[in-house]
Structure formats: structure tokens, C-alpha cells
Amino acid sequence: MISMEGYEKNSHAVYAIKYHIIWVTKFGYQILRGQLAVRTRELIRQGCEARRIGILQGSVGKEHIHLLLSCPPSLGPSKSCSI
């Protein structure tokens, strides 16, 4: 029997969709520090909550942001990345 742990359900599907997204600053400028990093993290959380996207892991570096997101099947990568 297959374990259903880690899967989510809606009315038409059982799914476990995860996207690994990396945003990089232009020219690799190291600008994501201090208050800018904190505010960026807050905006990402707000955008994900509004779209019912779960943040499984995430980190804000000086020149990039890593996110591991769990999305419903109604959102494709292009929609989930426009947070």
C-alpha cells in the first residue's frame, strides 16, 4: 500500500508539486542585506500566503534567494514565481 503522507488533496487530484526557485540580483550585486533582506522575506511570505503557496524551505543570501515551494496544481511555475 502506498503511503499518502506528504501529499495534498483537492476535489480532483492528489498531488505533491514542489518547485525550487532561485532569484539572483542583476550582475550579482550583493544588496540583499539588513532591512532590505528582512523586507524581501516579508513580501515573499505575504505573496505566498495570498496564493496558498507553502514555503518548505527558503533562504535570503546577499545576492540570491532560494525557495522550495509547494503549490496547488492550479498554479504553474510562471504563476507561482510572480510573487
Summary of the structure (lengths in Angstrom):
residues: 83
radius of gyration: 14.9
end to end distance: 37.5
largest distance: 50.1
contacts: 188
relative contact order: 0.25
helix: 29%
strand: 33%
